């Protein structure tokens, strides 16, 4: 079976569909977060979204809490540092 990219579609604040590739899932403080890469934009900007499960479906939510966002962003940055060693 071919390993196909997992493409996630979300809506921005204007109702436009944005496609992301699921890059990774990390767990911070017993909460899962998705690291997403925009499909249609050049560059390596990673988007962080909170991952919640609704039955069998996964929901991707923006992280509205600045403190929570900073905690996850710091965790991800430190992951990168460990990969380079």
Buried (B, 14 or more C-beta within 10 A) or exposed (E): EEEEEEEBEBEEEEEEEBBBEBBEEBEBEEBEBBBBBBEEEEEEEBBBBBBEEEEEEBEBEEBEEEEBBEBBBEBBEEEEEEEEE
